[in-house]
Amino acid sequence: MKPSRDHITHCKGCRAPICWALTTANGRRQPVDAEPTGEGNLAVTQGADGLLYVRSLTKAHPEPRPSEWRAMPHHATCPSPPPRRSGAPTPRAVQGVRPVPWQR
């Protein structure tokens, strides 16, 4: 099974066809290659709401279900991936100094 043309877009870095899917674990968006592949480690399915959902294939569930297809995460195959973001918050700019010290 392949994704419909409505779900296919292109990577900004390499212009390869990709699909955006929501992860079943936490609902975050993840880019996956639009072309199904036999060596993929993700299972992608289209939900009743029309959105694509993706889950990892694990030892407990190593094969996709009949309604799913195998795909690769696009970050693993992209020749020009975006820079990784760190989990550290960005430092805030200092606006000014408190005019008086805290009083109890």
Legacy VTK file of the C-alpha trace (Angstrom):
# vtk DataFile Version 3.0
C-alpha trace
ASCII
DATASET POLYDATA
POINTS 104 float
0.000 0.000 0.000
1.192 3.505 -0.803
0.179 6.892 0.577
-2.231 8.925 -1.511
-0.990 11.902 -3.472
-2.771 14.191 -1.002
-0.280 13.224 1.718
2.908 13.554 -0.342
5.033 16.684 -0.074
8.737 17.347 -0.681
11.675 17.675 1.707
13.004 21.245 1.874
16.604 20.013 1.904
16.774 17.301 -0.760
13.382 17.670 -2.530
12.629 13.941 -2.069
8.954 12.947 -1.747
7.962 12.561 1.915
4.829 12.212 4.026
4.192 13.735 7.419
2.734 11.296 9.926
1.776 11.553 13.579
3.584 9.201 15.936
1.323 6.905 17.909
3.614 7.225 20.943
3.321 10.987 21.535
1.455 12.575 18.618
4.463 14.417 17.194
4.903 14.901 13.457
7.543 12.745 11.793
8.634 12.837 8.158
8.738 9.433 6.467
9.794 8.503 2.951
6.756 8.385 0.668
7.963 5.259 -1.111
7.352 2.041 0.871
10.458 -0.073 1.441
11.063 -3.604 2.676
13.868 -2.615 5.051
11.893 0.147 6.788
11.598 0.154 10.568
8.303 2.071 10.719
4.724 1.005 10.064
2.503 3.697 8.535
-1.280 3.614 8.263
-4.038 6.013 7.330
-6.518 6.572 10.140
-10.278 6.951 9.845
-9.770 10.726 10.133
-7.632 10.725 6.967
-4.341 11.445 8.750
-1.266 9.237 8.552
-0.042 7.552 11.727
3.357 5.950 12.262
4.665 3.488 14.840
8.004 1.772 15.303
8.339 -1.889 14.437
9.650 -3.654 17.533
10.597 -7.195 18.530
7.147 -7.588 20.074
5.453 -6.437 16.820
8.050 -6.929 14.048
5.644 -7.015 11.082
3.195 -4.386 9.831
-0.525 -5.096 10.089
-2.489 -5.699 6.847
-3.565 -2.036 6.646
-0.001 -0.708 7.198
3.041 -0.338 4.985
6.733 -0.329 5.868
8.599 2.968 5.594
11.886 4.588 6.566
12.127 7.785 8.607
13.234 10.519 6.239
15.889 11.777 8.669
17.702 8.462 8.137
17.793 8.771 4.332
18.023 12.534 3.722
21.410 13.602 2.278
20.984 17.116 3.743
19.134 16.800 7.072
18.251 19.920 9.052
20.505 20.812 11.988
19.624 19.033 15.218
18.027 21.084 17.948
19.211 20.641 21.485
16.756 20.217 24.317
18.298 23.115 26.219
16.188 26.266 26.329
17.540 29.313 24.570
18.919 31.970 26.933
16.550 34.869 27.478
17.688 38.422 26.997
18.034 40.455 30.196
15.438 43.228 30.146
16.757 45.276 32.998
17.626 45.259 36.645
15.081 45.008 39.421
14.811 48.525 40.859
14.567 47.500 44.511
15.527 44.321 46.341
12.845 41.913 47.461
11.439 42.794 50.848
9.781 40.435 53.260
LINES 1 105
104 0 1 2 3 4 5 6 7 8 9 10 11 12 13 14 15 16 17 18 19 20 21 22 23 24 25 26 27 28 29 30 31 32 33 34 35 36 37 38 39 40 41 42 43 44 45 46 47 48 49 50 51 52 53 54 55 56 57 58 59 60 61 62 63 64 65 66 67 68 69 70 71 72 73 74 75 76 77 78 79 80 81 82 83 84 85 86 87 88 89 90 91 92 93 94 95 96 97 98 99 100 101 102 103
